[in-house]
């Protein structure tokens, strides 16, 4: 016959078992990473997102001692990548390069998405931001934002601006500009930045709204005239173009951002480790040299601050979309 353990021994064994259960996830997180990681990028190779993703993948691989493999998953306006990341195991081995358009704009434009931008991800840190620029053809007479707004008001609906596509951050930045200034500009969407900029250069439309990376070469060459940068400070690439606050539009400082998120429920120690490594990479002089020469501003923040940014931008762009009745064309 088995002897019954005294009560104090049963209690001790119970506490030991509970401690083991609690310690298992912690030990697993402390052993992370024990195998290669994957970074999902929602765009094809080339372009700002892929440049940022590949740079940080390489630097994180050195810091973590494991390969970080870039997995380009373009399509459906970045929804394919977001859905794949949301469904991945929350074990810290699947990272996602999230963009402001993916988490704060797309959810207001498509009702059939299979991810919730505010619930299905664990924010880790910002990586970078890229502001937009409002520019005009160099032959257009407006020399400033005030002059452009005056011209648009004097000719309601006669002046137009190009964007890289309906529902993009370029498009919504144009709509936000209209809402903040009262400028009556007609939106003309194009399939990408190249034809959108070509339309302004060719005189089909008067105003371009696109990223600093895209428009800086044309402005530097004197083919376009930059009027305002959607950032809180001027860019070294375009020192003559004023920032949004400088032209009296502080609410127009709306750079598109890129950051790292994990699936919801990722281990806290993994999130904290990744955030620390990203902050170290961001502060390295090499990072500024590699990215800022391409018009990309290096950033980093805490998981809590990044989560708050996502929440605020989700609400802000939602209001812009509702107020301007934006639709994907």
C-alpha positions as CSV (number, residue, x, y, z in Angstrom):
1,X,0.0,0.0,0.0
2,X,1.3,3.5,-1.0
3,X,1.9,5.8,1.9
4,X,0.2,9.2,1.8
5,X,2.7,12.1,1.9
6,X,2.4,14.5,4.7
7,X,0.6,17.7,3.9
8,X,3.7,19.9,4.0
9,X,5.5,17.6,1.5
10,X,2.5,17.7,-0.8
11,X,2.5,21.5,-0.6
12,X,6.2,21.6,-1.3
13,X,5.9,19.4,-4.3
14,X,3.0,21.4,-5.6
15,X,5.0,24.6,-5.3
16,X,8.0,23.0,-7.0
17,X,5.8,21.9,-9.9
18,X,4.3,25.3,-10.4
19,X,7.7,26.9,-10.3
20,X,8.9,24.6,-13.0
21,X,5.9,25.4,-15.2
22,X,6.6,29.1,-14.8
23,X,10.3,28.8,-15.4
24,X,9.9,26.8,-18.6
25,X,8.9,29.8,-20.8
26,X,11.5,32.0,-19.2
27,X,14.2,29.5,-19.9
28,X,13.1,29.1,-23.4
29,X,13.1,32.9,-23.9
30,X,16.6,33.1,-22.3
31,X,17.9,30.5,-24.8
32,X,16.5,32.6,-27.7
33,X,17.6,32.6,-30.5
34,X,18.5,29.0,-31.0
35,X,17.9,28.9,-34.7
36,X,17.7,31.3,-37.7
37,X,15.0,34.0,-37.7
38,X,12.8,35.2,-40.5
39,X,11.9,38.9,-41.3
40,X,8.8,39.3,-43.5
41,X,9.0,42.4,-45.7
42,X,5.7,43.5,-47.4
43,X,7.4,44.7,-50.6
44,X,9.5,43.2,-53.4
45,X,13.3,43.6,-53.4
46,X,14.4,47.2,-54.1
47,X,12.8,50.3,-52.6
48,X,13.0,51.9,-49.2
49,X,11.2,49.1,-47.3
50,X,13.5,46.3,-48.7
51,X,16.6,48.5,-48.1
52,X,15.6,49.1,-44.5
53,X,14.7,45.4,-43.9
54,X,17.8,44.0,-45.4
55,X,20.1,46.4,-43.5
56,X,18.5,45.6,-40.1
57,X,18.4,41.9,-40.9
58,X,22.1,41.9,-41.5
59,X,22.9,43.9,-38.4
60,X,20.6,41.8,-36.2
61,X,22.2,38.6,-37.5
62,X,25.6,39.9,-36.2
63,X,24.1,41.0,-32.9
64,X,22.1,37.8,-32.2
65,X,24.5,35.2,-33.6
66,X,21.8,33.8,-35.9
67,X,20.9,34.4,-39.5
68,X,18.0,36.7,-40.2
69,X,16.4,35.7,-43.5
70,X,14.5,38.3,-45.4
71,X,11.2,36.9,-46.8
72,X,9.6,39.3,-49.3
73,X,5.9,38.9,-49.4
74,X,4.4,41.7,-51.6
75,X,0.8,41.9,-52.7
76,X,-2.7,43.0,-51.7
77,X,-1.5,46.4,-50.5
78,X,0.9,44.7,-47.9
79,X,-2.0,42.6,-46.5
80,X,-0.4,39.3,-47.5
81,X,2.7,40.0,-45.4
82,X,0.6,41.3,-42.4
83,X,-1.6,38.2,-42.4
84,X,1.4,35.9,-42.6
85,X,3.0,37.6,-39.7
86,X,-0.2,37.6,-37.6
87,X,-0.7,33.9,-38.1
88,X,2.9,33.0,-37.3
89,X,3.9,31.3,-34.0
90,X,4.6,33.9,-31.3
91,X,8.0,32.4,-30.4
92,X,10.2,35.3,-31.5
93,X,11.4,33.6,-34.7
94,X,9.1,35.5,-37.1
95,X,9.7,39.2,-37.3
96,X,7.6,41.5,-39.5
97,X,8.7,44.8,-41.1
98,X,5.5,46.8,-40.5
99,X,4.8,50.1,-42.3
100,X,2.5,53.0,-41.4
101,X,0.4,52.2,-44.5
102,X,0.0,48.6,-43.6
103,X,-1.1,49.1,-40.0
104,X,-2.8,52.5,-40.0
105,X,-4.2,53.1,-43.5
106,X,-5.0,49.8,-45.1
107,X,-7.4,48.7,-42.4
108,X,-9.6,51.7,-43.1
109,X,-9.7,50.9,-46.8
110,X,-10.3,47.2,-46.9
111,X,-13.0,45.5,-44.8
112,X,-12.0,41.9,-45.5
113,X,-8.6,41.9,-43.9
114,X,-7.6,38.8,-41.8
115,X,-5.6,40.7,-39.2
116,X,-6.3,43.4,-36.6
117,X,-3.5,46.0,-36.6
118,X,-4.1,46.9,-32.9
119,X,-4.5,43.3,-31.5
120,X,-2.6,40.8,-33.6
121,X,1.0,42.2,-33.2
122,X,3.5,43.0,-30.5
123,X,5.3,46.2,-31.4
124,X,9.0,46.1,-30.8
125,X,10.5,49.4,-32.1
126,X,10.5,51.9,-34.9
127,X,13.4,51.5,-37.4
128,X,13.1,54.5,-39.7
129,X,10.9,57.0,-41.3
130,X,10.7,58.6,-44.7
131,X,8.9,62.0,-45.1
132,X,6.9,63.1,-48.1
133,X,7.5,66.2,-50.1
134,X,5.1,68.5,-51.8
135,X,6.7,69.8,-54.9
136,X,5.7,71.6,-58.1
137,X,7.0,71.8,-61.6
138,X,9.9,74.2,-61.7
139,X,8.0,76.3,-64.3
140,X,4.9,76.6,-62.0
141,X,4.9,80.1,-60.5
142,X,4.2,79.1,-56.9
143,X,7.4,79.7,-54.8
144,X,5.9,78.7,-51.4
145,X,3.1,76.7,-49.8
146,X,1.2,80.0,-49.3
147,X,1.4,80.8,-53.0
148,X,0.3,77.3,-53.9
149,X,-2.7,77.5,-51.6
150,X,-3.6,80.9,-52.9
151,X,-3.5,79.6,-56.5
152,X,-5.6,76.6,-55.7
153,X,-8.2,78.8,-54.0
154,X,-8.3,81.2,-56.9
155,X,-8.9,78.3,-59.3
156,X,-11.0,75.7,-57.4
157,X,-10.6,72.3,-58.9
158,X,-8.3,73.4,-61.7
159,X,-5.0,72.5,-60.2
160,X,-4.1,68.8,-59.6
161,X,-1.7,66.7,-57.7
162,X,-0.3,63.3,-58.5
163,X,0.2,60.4,-56.1
164,X,1.7,56.9,-56.4
165,X,-1.8,55.4,-56.1
166,X,-5.1,55.7,-54.4
167,X,-5.0,54.9,-50.7
168,X,-1.3,55.3,-50.4
169,X,0.4,57.5,-47.9
170,X,1.3,59.9,-50.8
171,X,-2.4,60.2,-51.6
172,X,-3.5,60.6,-48.0
173,X,-0.8,63.2,-47.4
174,X,-2.2,65.2,-50.3
175,X,-5.7,64.9,-48.8
176,X,-4.4,66.0,-45.4
177,X,-2.7,69.0,-47.0
178,X,-6.0,69.9,-48.6
179,X,-7.8,69.6,-45.3
180,X,-5.3,71.6,-43.4
181,X,-5.0,74.5,-45.9
182,X,-8.3,74.6,-47.8
183,X,-6.4,74.2,-51.1
184,X,-8.8,72.8,-53.7
185,X,-6.6,70.4,-55.5
186,X,-7.8,67.5,-57.7
187,X,-6.2,64.1,-57.0
188,X,-4.8,62.2,-60.0
189,X,-3.6,58.7,-59.0
190,X,-0.9,56.8,-60.9
191,X,0.4,53.2,-60.7
192,X,3.5,54.0,-58.8
193,X,5.9,56.9,-58.2
194,X,7.7,56.8,-61.5
195,X,4.6,57.7,-63.7
196,X,3.3,60.1,-61.0
197,X,6.5,62.1,-61.0
198,X,6.8,62.0,-64.8
199,X,3.3,63.5,-65.0
200,X,4.5,66.5,-63.0
201,X,7.7,66.8,-65.0
202,X,5.6,66.7,-68.2
203,X,3.1,69.3,-67.1
204,X,0.1,66.9,-67.0
205,X,-0.4,67.9,-63.3
206,X,1.0,70.8,-61.3
207,X,1.9,69.2,-57.9
208,X,3.7,66.1,-56.8
209,X,3.2,64.4,-53.5
210,X,5.8,61.6,-52.9
211,X,8.6,60.5,-50.7
212,X,11.8,62.4,-50.1
213,X,13.7,59.5,-51.6
214,X,11.8,59.8,-54.9
215,X,11.6,63.6,-55.2
216,X,15.0,64.7,-53.9
217,X,16.9,63.9,-57.1
218,X,14.4,65.9,-59.2
219,X,14.5,68.8,-56.8
220,X,18.3,68.8,-56.6
221,X,18.4,68.8,-60.4
222,X,16.2,71.9,-60.6
223,X,13.3,70.1,-62.4
224,X,10.9,70.3,-59.5
225,X,10.6,72.9,-56.7
226,X,10.1,71.6,-53.2
227,X,7.6,73.5,-51.1
228,X,7.3,71.6,-47.8
229,X,8.6,68.4,-46.2
230,X,6.2,66.4,-44.1
231,X,8.6,66.3,-41.2
232,X,9.4,68.2,-38.0
233,X,12.8,69.2,-39.3
234,X,14.5,69.9,-42.6
235,X,16.4,67.2,-44.4
236,X,20.1,67.4,-45.2
237,X,19.2,66.2,-48.7
238,X,17.0,69.3,-49.3
239,X,18.2,72.0,-46.9
240,X,16.3,74.6,-48.8
241,X,12.9,72.9,-48.4
242,X,11.1,74.0,-45.2
243,X,9.6,71.6,-42.7
244,X,5.9,71.4,-41.9
245,X,6.1,73.4,-38.7
246,X,8.1,76.1,-40.5
247,X,5.2,76.8,-42.9
248,X,2.6,76.8,-40.1
249,X,1.4,73.3,-40.5
250,X,2.7,71.3,-37.5
251,X,0.0,68.7,-38.0
252,X,1.4,68.0,-41.5
253,X,4.5,66.3,-40.0
254,X,3.4,62.8,-41.0
255,X,6.4,60.8,-42.2
256,X,5.8,57.3,-43.3
257,X,7.4,54.9,-40.8
258,X,8.9,51.4,-40.7
259,X,9.2,49.3,-37.6
260,X,9.5,45.7,-36.3
261,X,6.6,43.9,-34.9
262,X,6.1,40.3,-33.7
263,X,3.0,38.2,-33.5
264,X,0.8,38.9,-30.5
265,X,1.8,37.1,-27.4
266,X,5.6,37.1,-28.1
267,X,7.7,36.5,-25.0
268,X,8.5,39.7,-23.2
269,X,12.3,38.9,-22.8
270,X,12.5,38.4,-26.6
271,X,10.8,41.7,-27.2
272,X,13.1,43.5,-24.8
273,X,16.2,41.9,-26.3
274,X,15.2,42.8,-29.8
275,X,14.4,46.4,-28.8
276,X,17.8,46.8,-27.2
277,X,19.7,45.4,-30.2
278,X,17.7,47.7,-32.6
279,X,18.5,50.7,-30.4
280,X,22.2,49.9,-30.5
281,X,22.1,49.4,-34.3
282,X,20.2,52.7,-34.7
283,X,22.8,54.6,-32.7
284,X,25.7,53.3,-34.7
285,X,27.3,55.9,-37.1
286,X,27.3,53.3,-39.9
287,X,23.5,53.1,-39.8
288,X,23.1,56.9,-40.4
289,X,25.7,56.7,-43.2
290,X,23.9,53.8,-44.9
291,X,20.3,55.0,-44.7
292,X,20.2,58.7,-44.4
293,X,22.1,59.2,-47.7
294,X,19.0,57.7,-49.2
295,X,16.6,60.1,-47.5
296,X,15.7,57.6,-44.8
297,X,15.7,58.9,-41.2
298,X,16.9,56.4,-38.6
299,X,14.6,56.0,-35.6
300,X,14.1,53.8,-32.6
301,X,11.8,53.8,-29.6
302,X,10.3,51.6,-26.9
303,X,7.6,48.9,-27.5
304,X,5.1,51.1,-25.5
305,X,5.9,54.2,-27.6
306,X,5.7,52.3,-30.8
307,X,2.3,50.9,-29.8
308,X,1.1,54.4,-29.0
309,X,2.3,55.7,-32.4
310,X,0.4,52.9,-34.2
311,X,-2.7,53.7,-32.2
312,X,-2.5,57.5,-32.9
313,X,-1.8,57.1,-36.6
314,X,-4.5,54.6,-37.0
315,X,-7.0,57.1,-35.6
316,X,-5.5,60.1,-37.6
317,X,-5.5,58.4,-41.0
318,X,-9.0,56.9,-40.3
319,X,-10.3,60.5,-39.8
320,X,-8.6,61.7,-43.0
321,X,-10.1,58.8,-45.0
322,X,-13.6,59.4,-43.6
323,X,-13.4,63.2,-44.1
324,X,-12.1,63.0,-47.7
325,X,-14.1,60.0,-48.7
326,X,-11.0,58.2,-50.0
327,X,-11.5,55.1,-52.1
328,X,-9.2,52.6,-53.7
329,X,-9.6,53.2,-57.4
